[in-house]
Amino acid sequence: MTQIADRPAPPPEFDLFSDAYLRDPASVFARAREEAPVFWLEALGTWVVTRRADIDAVLMDWETWSCQANGGRLPVPDEYADVVPPELMAEIMIGMDPPKHTAARKVAQRGFLKPVIEALAPEIEARAHRILDGFAHLGGTELMETYCLELTTQTLMALLGLSAADEPMMRQLRDDHFRVLASGREPMAEPERSEVWARYAAAQLRLRHLAQERRDSDGGDIITLMARAKDREGNPALSVERIAMHLTEFAAAGTDTTAQAMANAILFLSETPEQLAEAQADPALWARVFEETVRRRPSAPFASRVATRDVEITGVTIPEGDVVWLALASANTDPASVVDPMRFDIHRDGLDEHDHYAFTKGRHTCLGAPLGRTQGAIGLRVAYERLPGLRSVPDQKQDFLPLAMLPIRRSLQVTWTQSDTEAPESKEH
């Protein structure tokens, strides 16, 4: 392995645990893109790549840049290794390379195809109205849990065909999975470590039981589709252990990322009332509101890869075996590719799913992107239809689970005008 004595460092003020990063991840990369586009982040033991062209090249070359950094290096406590062995963690969807990833994705994506998700649109809209019925009269609330996550969680529970009895587990599993994923670079201390892993292992056992139960089911839910899938020899395509692990990924990515995007959209629209007015006047613009939001602030600011050989990026040699973090938030706001990149603009030219990396790119493009786009646009439209004066509370304290790779907003305080909250009589919900 090549030894490197001189590793480029980030600008002195670069800090992935700062309030500036939590408020606006893209804002911390501008100087680095110019002065140290590829640098070594000693605090986390990883390389950071900031320029769009470099990130694009990495995402499209899975043979040189393996996804095994996402699961193969996660520390599983010895006391839980019999339930969640390290080799199982190595086979999370975002941690596999072809051909294993190709086979697993082919099975899982059946429940997330665009036509399937678009057919759910009326149900998602009705669900949004029902949730809003519970608090629209209040004039203000914490919206992240009460609406954004509530909507995405209820939708995922329906897609998975899970009962209310399993809902608390799935809500907790969302946060626990993110914490486990981050633990490879951001270790957990006790008692958090034991508490998280005890819940995580118990959830795996419960989901495996459900997958086994549905091996012979005729339902159309995602668990059944995965459990019934067969390989060419007629055997189950995925073990119950693999199904449970992929469901764990869905519990996190299928709920939190879209909820984060909805909350971020509300923050952006609170600062750009003229664009909010345009979207309210033309409902077709809500899809663009969502797309511009995830371009400007992707819910996941980074993707991770590991070098399978010594390789050079922008004059810097990355040794075989080293981990790189691809700064998606930086790529989306790289002025070399995006005009006036920090401006929030729902009328931006070329604003479509191929114009940014919020859902990454290539073989690991997010499975749930169709669900996120459909649900995010509907969730925002319905919220502003029911609460036209909806706006974030100014200068509120930032409330995040402060993970560098995936800062998770835990709350968003909002207000609206109570006289604006009457549901349209023509709506049935």
SULQUI-V271179 format. One record per residue. N is the residue number from 1. SS is DSSP state (H for helix, E for strand, C for the rest). PSI is psi as a letter, one per 20 degrees, with the letter a starting at -180 (none if undefined). Layout:
# SULQUI-V271179
n: (N | N)
ss: (SS | SS)
psi: (PSI | PSI)
This chain:
# SULQUI-V271179
n: (1 | 2 | 3 | 4 | 5 | 6 | 7 | 8 | 9 | 10 | 11 | 12 | 13 | 14 | 15 | 16 | 17 | 18 | 19 | 20 | 21 | 22 | 23 | 24 | 25 | 26 | 27 | 28 | 29 | 30 | 31 | 32 | 33 | 34 | 35 | 36 | 37 | 38 | 39 | 40 | 41 | 42 | 43 | 44 | 45 | 46 | 47 | 48 | 49 | 50 | 51 | 52 | 53 | 54 | 55 | 56 | 57 | 58 | 59 | 60 | 61 | 62 | 63 | 64 | 65 | 66 | 67 | 68 | 69 | 70 | 71 | 72 | 73 | 74 | 75 | 76 | 77 | 78 | 79 | 80 | 81 | 82 | 83 | 84 | 85 | 86 | 87 | 88 | 89 | 90 | 91 | 92 | 93 | 94 | 95 | 96 | 97 | 98 | 99 | 100 | 101 | 102 | 103 | 104 | 105 | 106 | 107 | 108 | 109 | 110 | 111 | 112 | 113 | 114 | 115 | 116 | 117 | 118 | 119 | 120 | 121 | 122 | 123 | 124 | 125 | 126 | 127 | 128 | 129 | 130 | 131 | 132 | 133 | 134 | 135 | 136 | 137 | 138 | 139 | 140 | 141 | 142 | 143 | 144 | 145 | 146 | 147 | 148 | 149 | 150 | 151 | 152 | 153 | 154 | 155 | 156 | 157 | 158 | 159 | 160 | 161 | 162 | 163 | 164 | 165 | 166 | 167 | 168 | 169 | 170 | 171 | 172 | 173 | 174 | 175 | 176 | 177 | 178 | 179 | 180 | 181 | 182 | 183 | 184 | 185 | 186 | 187 | 188 | 189 | 190 | 191 | 192 | 193 | 194 | 195 | 196 | 197 | 198 | 199 | 200 | 201 | 202 | 203 | 204 | 205 | 206 | 207 | 208 | 209 | 210 | 211 | 212 | 213 | 214 | 215 | 216 | 217 | 218 | 219 | 220 | 221 | 222 | 223 | 224 | 225 | 226 | 227 | 228 | 229 | 230 | 231 | 232 | 233 | 234 | 235 | 236 | 237 | 238 | 239 | 240 | 241 | 242 | 243 | 244 | 245 | 246 | 247 | 248 | 249 | 250 | 251 | 252 | 253 | 254 | 255 | 256 | 257 | 258 | 259 | 260 | 261 | 262 | 263 | 264 | 265 | 266 | 267 | 268 | 269 | 270 | 271 | 272 | 273 | 274 | 275 | 276 | 277 | 278 | 279 | 280 | 281 | 282 | 283 | 284 | 285 | 286 | 287 | 288 | 289 | 290 | 291 | 292 | 293 | 294 | 295 | 296 | 297 | 298 | 299 | 300 | 301 | 302 | 303 | 304 | 305 | 306 | 307 | 308 | 309 | 310 | 311 | 312 | 313 | 314 | 315 | 316 | 317 | 318 | 319 | 320 | 321 | 322 | 323 | 324 | 325 | 326 | 327 | 328 | 329 | 330 | 331 | 332 | 333 | 334 | 335 | 336 | 337 | 338 | 339 | 340 | 341 | 342 | 343 | 344 | 345 | 346 | 347 | 348 | 349 | 350 | 351 | 352 | 353 | 354 | 355 | 356 | 357 | 358 | 359 | 360 | 361 | 362 | 363 | 364 | 365 | 366 | 367 | 368 | 369 | 370 | 371 | 372 | 373 | 374 | 375 | 376 | 377 | 378 | 379 | 380 | 381 | 382 | 383 | 384 | 385 | 386 | 387 | 388 | 389 | 390 | 391 | 392 | 393 | 394 | 395 | 396 | 397 | 398 | 399 | 400 | 401 | 402 | 403 | 404 | 405 | 406 | 407 | 408 | 409 | 410 | 411 | 412 | 413 | 414 | 415 | 416 | 417 | 418 | 419 | 420 | 421 | 422 | 423 | 424 | 425 | 426 | 427 | 428 | 429)
ss: (C | C | C | C | C | C | C | C | C | C | C | C | C | C | C | C | C | C | H | H | H | H | H | C | H | H | H | H | C | H | H | H | H | H | H | C | C | E | E | E | E | C | C | C | C | E | E | E | E | C | C | H | H | H | H | H | H | H | H | C | C | C | C | C | E | E | H | H | H | H | C | C | C | C | C | C | C | H | H | H | C | C | C | C | C | H | H | H | H | C | C | C | H | H | H | C | C | C | C | H | H | H | H | H | H | H | H | H | H | H | H | H | C | H | H | H | H | H | C | C | H | H | H | H | H | H | H | H | H | H | H | H | H | C | C | C | C | C | C | E | E | E | H | H | H | H | H | H | H | H | H | H | H | H | H | H | H | H | H | H | C | C | C | H | H | H | H | H | H | H | H | H | H | H | H | H | H | H | H | H | H | H | C | C | C | C | C | C | C | C | C | H | H | H | H | H | H | H | H | H | H | H | H | H | H | H | H | H | H | H | H | H | H | C | C | C | C | C | C | C | C | H | H | H | H | H | H | H | C | E | C | C | C | C | C | E | C | C | C | H | H | H | H | H | H | H | H | H | H | H | H | H | H | C | C | H | H | H | H | H | H | H | H | H | H | H | H | H | H | H | H | C | H | H | H | H | H | H | H | H | H | C | H | H | H | H | H | H | H | H | H | H | H | H | H | H | C | C | C | C | C | E | E | E | E | E | E | C | C | C | E | E | E | C | C | E | E | E | C | C | C | C | E | E | E | E | E | H | H | H | H | C | C | C | C | C | C | C | C | C | C | C | C | C | C | C | C | C | C | C | C | C | C | C | C | C | C | C | C | C | C | H | H | H | C | C | C | C | H | H | H | H | H | H | H | H | H | H | H | H | H | H | H | H | H | H | C | C | C | C | E | E | C | C | C | C | C | C | C | E | E | C | C | C | C | C | C | E | E | C | C | C | E | E | E | C | C | H | H | H | C | C | C | C | C | C | C | C | C)
psi: (p | p | p | p | h | o | p | p | q | r | q | h | i | p | o | j | j | r | h | g | g | h | h | n | h | h | h | i | i | g | h | g | h | g | h | m | h | o | r | p | n | h | h | i | l | q | q | p | p | h | q | g | g | g | h | g | g | g | h | j | m | h | h | h | n | q | j | i | h | h | h | i | j | p | o | p | q | h | i | j | h | h | g | m | q | h | h | g | h | i | k | q | g | j | j | q | r | q | i | g | g | g | g | g | h | h | g | h | i | h | i | j | q | g | h | g | g | h | i | i | g | h | h | g | g | h | g | g | g | g | g | h | h | i | j | h | i | h | i | q | r | o | h | g | g | h | g | g | h | g | g | h | g | h | g | g | h | g | h | i | k | q | r | h | h | i | g | g | g | h | g | h | h | g | h | h | g | h | h | g | h | i | i | h | h | n | q | q | r | q | i | g | g | h | g | g | h | g | g | g | g | h | h | g | g | g | h | h | g | g | g | g | h | j | h | j | q | j | r | j | r | h | g | g | g | h | h | i | p | q | a | h | i | j | r | p | h | p | r | h | g | g | g | g | h | h | h | g | g | h | h | f | h | i | g | g | g | h | g | g | g | g | g | h | g | h | g | g | h | h | i | m | h | h | h | g | h | g | h | h | h | n | h | i | i | h | h | h | g | g | g | h | g | h | g | h | n | q | h | o | i | q | q | q | r | p | p | i | r | p | q | p | o | l | i | p | p | o | q | p | i | q | q | q | p | o | n | h | h | g | h | i | k | o | i | i | i | p | p | l | h | i | p | o | o | i | j | p | q | j | n | a | i | j | i | r | k | h | k | b | q | b | h | k | p | p | h | j | g | h | g | g | g | g | h | g | g | g | g | g | g | g | g | h | g | h | m | h | j | p | q | q | p | q | k | q | p | p | n | q | o | m | p | g | h | m | p | o | p | i | q | o | p | r | r | r | p | h | i | j | j | p | p | p | h | i | p | o | none)
